[in-house]
Amino acid sequence: MFKFTLGLSLFLPLILLLLPSQKERVVAWVNMGIQLLLLALFFTMLTNSELCEFSFTLSESLGLHYHLLIDEFNKYLILLTALIFPLVTYASIDFIKTEKKLFHLMLALSYLLIVQTFLAQNLLFFYAFWECSIVPMFFIIGIWGGGNRLLATYKFVLFTALGSILMLAAILFLVVANYKISGVFTFELQPLLRLQETLPLSAQRWAFLAFAFAFMIKIPVPPFHTWLPYAHVEAPAPGSMLLAAILLKMGAYGFIKFVLFLFPAVVEEWRLPLMAIFVLGALYGSALAFVQNDIKKIVAYSSIGHMGILMLGLVTPSESAISGAMLSMLGHGLTSAALFYSIGLLYERLHTRDLFHFGELATTMPRFSLLFFLITLSAMAVPPTLGFASEFFIFLGAISYSLKMVITSNHYLFIAVSGAAMLTILLGTLYSLRLVKYLLWGKKSEASLLRAGVRDLNLGECSVFTVLLLFIFVLGIYPQFITESFKLAIKGLSIS
């Protein structure tokens, strides 16, 4: 079944390419139908604990092994990807007005490349899929974006390319180092993991920095974040949904797979600075979200804040914190997709993103207002949402570890960093309540909603929110469904 699923995702772009361009809705529904089938296939495989591995050798001498594997760290990201894409495809039916077949072709290519990136166990193929995944988003922003789409596209590509150069240099360094030590030329992750035992710590530090910077640009972590607001503001709503829900998680996943696993000694040595960097980034993003008037920028900067707390969880040597970080990948993916979908719906109806040009949506769009309010509960980490569950585990782990460091080593800076991280809860509540207040209960502006003829959500639009909210609340109430499967994998991390 795994091979069939991989083959279906591979042929999806080809199937869409063969469909006539005039049949735009047919292209969209075929795309979404196959994506729903892929979701069912991935869900069936992963819930049945089926061994999902595929590999073949292209060149033994060059270390070219095409090796794909589903493990505990990527399986829920695969499911998140498989869930988000049909929703993005459905949203695009109304949001995308021109070149619809080309847009769906870009979505299908993006699906294929993102899944392959998550599955790749060979560093060369991981790098290739990582690089190629930029291409569909380049066209999505560049063709269907806003007025400043070219600037946003160039910033997105240039920042990502900078990180990619660093990553490629680090990969080649590790491969050459492994060849000198073992005499084996390979890009496979498992043999390279043994380098942590033989490679000098000074060399590990440089490789760590190259990988870390590459992934911190993608996450993004300040000061490498400046491309993200531009990309979100100019991207069409389906592009923003995809960018926030999936592409940012690729950076966090890469950090787990190729930083925490490969360089545990460096992570241990630099744990306090890493925690401080991520917390400062979270505070910075949350503070900027509070002062924005463009509702898309509010959500974009809030993503920086949430991803900072996620990264704090990843570098904290605690089962609770790392489990919370993995939950946060899902929680932020679902919540951010819903928020950007909301903004797209409002912009489609009122053609503005100015926070003060809405008002009284609770009266004119009651269905939208109720669903939007429920989504913001997760953004504020209010129980029983997945946002609350993930941050609760992260802060529990971070504070427990910090107290341990105070008691055993008198390292009071750890508790200061963890305490500062708690301020993001306050900031998140403030910017979320500000957003809700002015959107749903603010005064009507000169851009009268009645004159604009605004309509409330239809059944299809409500369905998108319902699917996302279902996962947000069910997993928030019962996070053990996911965290139990993380325990064995987390024990395999040297840092914990």
Phi, psi and omega in degrees: 000325181297316180296321179296318180296316177298318180296321179296317178294328179291321184273350180305310177301323180292321178298314180295324181297329182279345180284147181293138182296333182291334181271069187295316181291327176297316178301315181297314183288326174295316178302310182292322180298316178292323177296321176294323175296318177297321176300314180297320180293313179297318181297318180297315180297314188284327178284338177269005180054035179288139176293118184245091181215141179213133180205150167205156186262125175272320179204112180295318184293329180265000179071027183267092178246117176278102191231116179242139183208137171262124178233185184293337183273339182246349189293323179283335173289326174296315179295320176300315178300314182294333179278317186290321186299316176299325178292319177297318179297318178296317180299325184292340181301321180266327186281326185266121186257336185233156176046051188293320180297318179298321179298315180293329175295320177295321177297317180296319177295318180298317177304309181302312186288323179293315179299317179296324178298314179295327186275336190297130177250001177252126188297326180292317178289324174303314180297318181296314180291322177303313181294314184293334180294343177291327190299309179300319179293327175304314181285324180299315178285316187291329182263316187254009182279186182278197186297327180258032186296329181293317177298315180298319180295315181294320178295318179300313183289317183294316179297314181295322179295322177300314177296324181293322178298317179296317180296316180298319178298318180294319179298312180297322178299314181294320181296316179294318179298318178295323179295319180294327183276316187253343184078009181249128178263107184212150173253005181293140183294315187302312177297326182288338178298332182288349179295336180298340180270337187242336183283134178303146183299324180298320178291322178297324180299315181294318178294320177302313182299319181296312178296314185299315179297319180300316182282328179292332174293320183285330189299311351258159178247128176305142009268021182262023190260352195295340178289333190292310179302320178299313183297316181293316183297320184271338182292148171294160184307315177299325177295319178294321177301314181293317182298311184287319187283325189241307190297322178296328181290337176298323178295316179294319178297316178299323179297320177294308191289324190239003174242303181295322181284319186278329189230055181297328180293321179290321177299317179297318181293322186252022186301313182298311176301322179296314178300317181296317180299315183290322179292316177299320177297320178295317178296318180297312180297318181293320179295318179293325177298326183291332186259002180278150173252342175278118187296333177288323177292326177302312181290324179297312180290329177296329177297322177298319178296313181295320180292329176297316178293322175303314181291327173302317179297322182292325183266003176269122184284070182215133178301321180296313183294317181291322175298318178298322179295319178294321175297322181296326176302317179287314183299313179293323178300313180292315183292314182294323177299317179293319180295315179291329174295318178301313181296320177298319178296318179294317181294324179297326183274321190244350175057038174209152174240008180288123184305328186268005179256019177249241176098137176057031175295335178298333179272315186273334180227069186297321180294314177301315185297317179297312182292321179295320179297319178296323178295318181293337175300320177291321178297328178274358182061049178266133177294149005258047182275165177293330176300319178293313183301316183293313181290328177300313179295320180296310182291325176299313180293318182294316181290320178299315179295320180296318177295322177299318180293326177294315184290318186272330188228003183057034177269087184284343180294330179297316180291329177294317179295315180295322177295319178297325180298329180296338179295337178295334176296314178297312181297319178298320177295318182295311182288331178290316178294323176298317179297313181295317183301307186283334177282314190263328186231012177286170179284148176295138178265185178298337175276078187301131179292327180293318180293327181287347179066040184295140178245155179279179183292144172269182185297318181296317179294320176297326182295322178300312178298319184298317179299312181295317180293325179302312179291321181299317184275322179296313179288335175290324179283323182230070180291342181299338177304328180258316187296330179299323181284343179281336193302312182296319181293321181294324178296337177283348178281126181298330185289340182262000000 
